[in-house]
């Protein structure tokens, strides 16, 4: 989702629907607000969500996903198709 500053149009959302992995802006200004990002993520329904572009505080982003408020940041991430299958909107934080 990169450096989104406004909600993407319907055509773009349809293109992203069901994506395996989404890098989502997790801080707000100057990017789109965190609640809007959460709404878009719920529409896209990716298997893996990686918060990006945030300062040291990821809590506001995680509060938008109440069942996922406790996340341990990882040093690195290796994604393989077989590891992604069967996942449902798992949030993976990487250490800054």
N, C-alpha and C positions, 0 to 999 in steps of 0.2 A: 504494500500500500504506500510505501515510501513517504515522500514529503507532501502528502495531501493537505491542501489548505481549504478545500471545500468538498462536500459530498460528491462522489462520482455519479454520473447519470445512470439510468436504468440499464442501458446497453452494456456499460462497463461492469456493473454488478452482475449481470447475467454471465458475462465472460469469466468473472472471477468465481462464480458459484461452484462450490465443491473443490476448490483448490486444495492441494495436499498441505501446503505450508504458506503462511502469510506472515510477513514482517509488518508489524503494525505500529504506527506512531503512538507512543504511550505517555505523552507529556502534556499535550494541549498546545497553547500558543508557542510559536507562530503556526502550528499545524492545527488540524481540526480538533475540536474538543474531545476529551476522552469518552464521554457518554455517547457521542456520535460514532466514534471508532468502535465501541462495543456493539452498538446497534448494527453497524455494517458487518462486523465479524459474525454476529448471529445470523445475518442474512446470507453471508457467504458460506458459513459452516465449514471452515477449513479443519483438517485433522490436527495440524500443529499451528500454534500461534506463538510467534516470537516477538515480544515487545522490543521496540527500538526507539531511538531518539528521545530517551528520557534522561533526566538528571539522576541523582542518587536515590530518589524516592519513587519506587514503582508501586507503592500502596494504592494511590488513587486509581491506577489502571486495574489492579487486582480486585479492588472493591466492586468493580463493575461485573465481576464474575465471582459471586459469593462462595461458590463451592471450591474455588481455586485460590483463596487468599494466602495460603502458606506455600511458597515456592522457594526451593533452594537453588540459587544460581549455579550454573554449570560453567566450567572452564572452557569447554569446547563441545561441539555438537557434530555428530556424523549422522547423516540421514540416508537411509536405504529404504527402498520401496517396501521391502518385507517388514521393516520395523514400523512403518507408517500405517499399514493395513490394520483395520480394526480400531484405530484411535478415534476419539471424538473430542474435538476442540481441547486438546491438551496444551497448556501454556508452558513454554520452556523459556526460562530467563537465562541469559548468558551474562557472565561477570563482565563489567565494563573494563 
